[in-house]
């Protein structure tokens, strides 16, 4: 495809994409603005209509309550004929009311402005139930027993001079009077003519409908379960796939107590957004001329840009063939400057080729030297690795066999993982007899560093423990540590040219009397962890953060600073010694340290399992934690059950 065609397509795509993107965002903005306007408009109408209903109810209840306070209704000597006349006067004063009735406490009609149903007991309808719950006024929409028509009943208690309930005054207003409040909204603007308006009670029964008058008090609103879940704010909005709902919950109006009615105004979504299609059509007709003009200008711009490029391309082809005398089209724009650069490039090309040959020869010589150096490094690396593997065998030979520990404590394990084949962590244990006492001495050490320096320190520590216990007959853990501190200081500082070498170790030592199960523990840097049998709660005996070989003072002073813990063990108790390699391991989802609280919880949670299963749980947890991260430090965890 030629560059002319590519540029033409590019400009066309750019124009169409820009126009389409702008049209899309404009359409979204227009739709959102129009939709928000509809929602705000109908919400405002719904709130105003809800307020008008509350005002209407309050006014009627207030009128009936004021009439009930008139003295002639409180007069026990007034006859029924006079009562009927008074009720007729009330009816004539306000043409909203169809009739007024006066009842006694047993709901028996005493007097009526229409002089009907005198002496008949009224059913226990909604407003009677409201009055029986210590309310002085009540209102409800129901079918009148005397007229058979749907009425709004407004009732107020008549009280005597002692403020005792004596009678009940009830005014009936045709429900059509309430509908006039709705008509002022539903017959307004064109958009509100298409609103579906329903007034429902707390059970969902329709009290008013502008689309189905026969449903009043006969039908439950079809979507009541949907709108009933909305909160009791002034106006709640709900949008479904087909309709927009605006629900106004009845609120208290001044002294009018609510009856939990809901006003539901709804409109089909398609009908509400109908004017939007006209707006979109106008936008489309406005954009089409812009698109056509943009396409024409794009074709002209592409043709003007391509002509000098085609000429330059033909000249470059001649240069490729070796014709360096080819004339290049030179202009004042960027393409002209490019032609000048091509001309200068063709002149320097031969010189660069000559220089490249010289450089290639030097590179070949350097490659040969690098190959020789690579072979030398591989040979040295092999020797170093062989030496480290040999050092590993030497180091492991200084560690006691696990079987020696398991001969004494059948349920036991050692989790030993050097970071770099050899490491600074080590373990040591031996069964000895001191007089009549048979003792088991167990130690866990963590030397400074890892790799070769750490391995040398660990071998020194292991050998010195053997020397101190076997040949110097030390069995007190405090004395063992203080003597080990003295020896390491001596070994590391014996040469005056190597004073203050930064080296030492953290260590924890347990001495267990196998007859009495009495445990003595001392340590620096490494704590003792014990899980008592049957309790499965981890007890931790912490030690000072110091290093053997770096504690200030003489052997006697070091001995005085070291603390000794004495614990009486019971059968099935579990004892753990561990370096800090497990806790300091980086890994997990956020590549953080495992940390001591997690390690302690892991020991505590797995202590209900058999010892070997607990060991496997530690191994799997460590592998899972650092599966995507290199091992951070040497790891040594010892555990045994007495």
MOSULPE-V291548 format. One record per helix or strand of 2 or more residues. SS is the DSSP state (a for helix, b for strand). FROM is the first residue (numbers start at 1). TO is the last residue. Records with the same first field share a line. If there is no record, write none. Layout:
BEGIN
SS->FROM-TO / FROM-TO
END
This chain:
BEGIN
a->3-68 / 71-74 / 80-93 / 126-132 / 175-186 / 190-193 / 213-215 / 224-227 / 269-272 / 274-320 / 334-398 / 402-408 / 451-471 / 477-492 / 496-498 / 555-561 / 596-606 / 611-625
b->97-104 / 108-112 / 137-143 / 150-159 / 165-174 / 196-200 / 205-209 / 236-239 / 243-249 / 262-268 / 412-417 / 425-434 / 437-447 / 505-513 / 518-525 / 528-531 / 538-541 / 565-568 / 574-578 / 586-587 / 592-593 / 635-641
END
